[in-house]
Amino acid sequence: MSYTLHRGDALTVLNSLPDESVHAVITDPPYNSGGRTSSDRTSRTARAKYVTTGSGHDLQNFPGENRDQRSYRSWLTALLTEAYRVATEHSVAMVFSDWRQAPTISDALQMAGWTWSGTLPWIKPASRPRKGGFKQSAEFITWGVKGSLDKDRDLYLPGHFIASQPRKDRVHITQKPIEVMRQLVRICPEGEAVLDPFTGSGTTGVAALREGRRFIGVELSPHYADIAEDRLRAELTRDDFVLAGPEK
C-alpha cells in the first residue's frame, strides 16, 4: 500500500485532485464548537475547548477552529462539494462532529450532493461528566453516499462504536481511536484510496494502510503534518506489517 500527504489548505488541495480518484472520504474537521455562545465558540483555542483544565497532555493547538455557524456551514459545504467531485460512484463520505454541529454537517453533506444515509454514534467511556445533567459521552459520524451503496460487496459494518480516545502515546488533541478508524476505512474497497482532508496526526491514514487501502491526506499544520508523516512512514516499515485479509 502507499500514501500521499499534502501539506496545505484542504480546499485548495482538493481543487487540484482529479475527478473520481478516491473511493471513500473519512475526515474529522475542526468542529468550531464547544461553547454555549458565539463568543465561547470563536474566542477560545482548540486546546481550551477540547482539553480538560489541568490535563497533563502537552499538545499543540490546530488552526481553523474559530468560524461562526454560518461561515462554518458555507466552508464545509464547499469542501464536501469538492470531495464529491473527486469521489467515485458509490463512494461513502463520513464526517465526525459533536452534538452541536451534527445538524449543520448533515445540511452541508446534502448541499454538496451526497445522499445522507445516517448518523453513527461513537460512545466514549472515558469522557467528561456534566454536573447536574447527563454525561457527554458521544460524538457522531454523519455519513452519506455518492449515488448508492455498492450492493455487490459482501460487507457488513457496525452501526455504533465504543472506544475511548487514546491515552498512551497520544499526539493530537482530538486524536481518534485506531480500532474505530480501522473499521471505518473498510467502507473503502481493498486497494483503493481513502481521502482525509484533515489528516491531523494521521490516524485515518495508519488505519487505511493497516487495512490494505491507499491513503491521500491533507494537513495544514506543519507540526501535525510532521507527526502524520512520521506515523505513516513508520507504518509502512514495521517489521510486523501485514495487510488485512479478505473482507468479512
HELIX and SHEET records of a PDB file:
HELIX    1   1 ALA A   10  SER A   16  1                                   7    
HELIX    2   2 SER A   38  SER A   43  1                                   6    
HELIX    3   3 ALA A   46  TYR A   50  1                                   5    
HELIX    4   4 GLN A   69  VAL A   86  1                                  18    
HELIX    5   5 ALA A  102  MET A  111  1                                  10    
HELIX    6   6 ILE A  178  LEU A  184  1                                   7    
HELIX    7   7 VAL A  185  ILE A  187  5                                   3    
HELIX    8   8 THR A  203  ARG A  210  1                                   8    
HELIX    9   9 PRO A  222  LEU A  236  1                                  15    
SHEET    1   A 8 TYR A   3  ARG A   7  0                                        
SHEET    2   A 8 ARG A 214  GLU A 219  1                                        
SHEET    3   A 8 ALA A 193  ASP A 196  1                                        
SHEET    4   A 8 VAL A  22  THR A  27  1                                        
SHEET    5   A 8 ALA A  87  SER A  97  1                                        
SHEET    6   A 8 ALA A 138  VAL A 145 -1                                        
SHEET    7   A 8 THR A 115  ILE A 123 -1                                        
SHEET    8   A 8 PHE A 161  ILE A 162  1                                        
END                                                                             
